[in-house]
């Protein structure tokens, strides 16, 4: 598929896809004219990169993961370790956001009680 179709499938811009390629996060095949040719595996891989980014993984760590992925099956234990470590980070962030949400809800409840409390 072309880069234009890939932007529709992934929601990323052409410049972002080119940036990811430049940074080594994705490796894209080329046709005889030098145009990028993406496949379904590329769509899935880019979706995974986006999930890693959205959960706070740094691009340098995603790059490390991508490099290991390119090396094949022998790097699976290291990739697993990276994902397990990232899972711990995400879980800690969830706990942190839950605490923030609780404090926000407490403040909202305070204001609601103050504003809507009948005058004495």
C-alpha positions in Angstrom: 0.0 0.0 0.0 1.1 3.6 -0.6 2.1 6.1 2.0 -1.2 7.9 1.4 -3.2 4.8 2.2 -1.0 4.1 5.2 -1.8 7.5 6.6 -5.5 6.7 6.3 -5.0 3.3 8.0 -2.8 4.5 10.9 -4.0 8.1 11.4 -0.4 9.3 11.2 0.8 12.0 8.8 3.2 11.2 5.9 5.9 13.3 7.7 5.5 11.2 10.9 5.8 8.0 8.9 8.9 9.3 7.2 10.3 10.4 10.6 9.7 7.0 12.0 11.5 5.5 9.1 14.4 8.0 9.4 14.7 7.1 13.1 14.8 3.4 12.4 11.5 2.6 14.0 10.1 1.2 10.8 11.8 -0.4 7.8 9.7 0.1 4.6 10.1 -1.8 1.4 10.4 0.2 -1.9 9.1 -0.5 -5.3 11.1 -0.3 -8.6 10.5 3.5 -8.6 11.8 4.0 -5.1 8.3 4.6 -3.6 7.5 3.2 -0.2 5.4 0.1 -0.2 3.7 -0.8 3.1 1.9 -4.1 4.0 -0.4 -5.3 6.7 2.4 -6.2 9.0 3.6 -2.6 8.8 0.2 -1.4 9.8 0.2 -3.7 12.9 3.8 -2.7 13.8 3.0 1.0 13.6 -0.1 0.6 15.7 2.1 -1.1 18.3 4.6 1.8 18.2 1.7 4.2 18.7 0.5 2.2 21.7 4.0 2.3 23.2 4.2 6.0 22.7 0.7 6.6 24.1 1.7 4.7 27.2 4.8 6.8 27.8 7.6 4.8 26.3 10.4 7.0 25.1 11.3 7.0 21.4 14.8 5.9 22.2 13.4 2.8 24.0 11.0 2.1 21.1 14.0 2.3 18.8 15.8 -0.2 20.9 12.8 -2.5 20.8 12.6 -2.0 17.0 16.3 -2.9 16.6 15.8 -6.0 18.6 12.7 -6.9 16.6 14.7 -6.6 13.4 17.3 -9.1 14.8 14.7 -11.8 15.1 13.5 -14.5 17.5 16.8 -14.6 19.4 16.0 -11.2 21.0 12.6 -12.2 22.3 13.7 -12.6 25.9 15.1 -9.0 25.8 12.0 -7.7 24.2 9.9 -9.4 26.8 11.9 -7.9 29.6 11.5 -4.4 28.0 7.7 -4.9 27.8 7.5 -6.2 31.4 9.5 -3.2 32.6 7.2 -0.8 30.6 4.1 -2.6 32.0 5.4 -1.7 35.5 5.8 1.9 34.5 2.3 2.0 33.0 0.8 0.5 36.2 2.6 3.1 38.3 1.2 5.8 36.1 -2.3 4.4 36.4 -1.9 4.5 40.2 -0.6 8.1 40.1 -3.5 9.2 37.8 -6.0 7.4 40.1 -4.7 9.5 43.0 -5.0 12.7 41.0 -8.5 11.8 39.9 -9.5 11.1 43.6 -8.2 14.6 44.6 -10.0 16.2 41.7 -13.2 14.5 42.6 -12.8 15.6 46.3 -12.4 19.2 45.2 -15.4 19.0 42.9 -17.5 17.6 45.7 -16.3 20.4 48.0 -17.4 23.1 45.5 -20.7 21.4 44.7 -21.4 21.2 48.4 -20.5 24.9 48.9 -22.3 26.2 45.9 -25.5 24.1 46.2 -25.8 24.1 50.0 -28.9 25.9 51.1 -28.1 29.1 53.0 -28.4 28.9 56.8 
